[in-house]
């Protein structure tokens, strides 16, 4: 259980950093609306990074 908590926190921190970086990138350099950038990045990260990391890293099937 302790390993899963640590892994979850690492994945959460990685997600936070990636979302922040990509929202900044889209709003600063591509002049997209902040709200649109946040929604787009959150959906893409949720369907790719979060799903994969939780399935393979946090809760692996044994």
N, C-alpha and C positions, 0 to 999 in steps of 0.2 A: 504494500500500500504506500509506503514511504517513497519508493522509487517512482511510482506513478505520479505522486504529487510533485516531485521534483521535475519529472519529465514534462508534466502538464505546465508547470510554471515556466520552463524553458521554451516550450512551444508558444505559450501565451506571450512571453517577452519577445520572441522572434516575430510573431505576428504583429505585435504592436510596433516594433521597429520598421518592419517592411511596409505596413500600411501607412505609417507616418511618412516614410521616405517617398513612397509612390504618390501619395496625395500631394506632398510638397512638389515633387517633380512635375506632376500634371498641372498644378495650379500656377506654379512659378514659371516654368519654361514653355508650357503649351497653352497657357492662359485659359484653362478650362475653369468653369464655375466650381467653387469649393464643394458645394453640396453634390453636384454630379460626380466629381472626382472621388469623393468619399464613398458614395454609393457604389460606383463602378469598381473601385479597388476592393472594397469590402466583399462584394459579391464574388469577384474573381479569386480573392484570397480564401474566402470561405469554401469555395468549391474545389480549390486546388490544394493549397498549402495546408490549411487546417484539416481538411478531410484526410488527406494522405498521412500527415504527421500523427493524427489521432489514431488512425487505423493501424499504421505500421509501427509507430514509435511508442505511443502511450498505452494502447490497448491491443497488443499483438495477439493474434489467434495462435494458440499453441496446439 
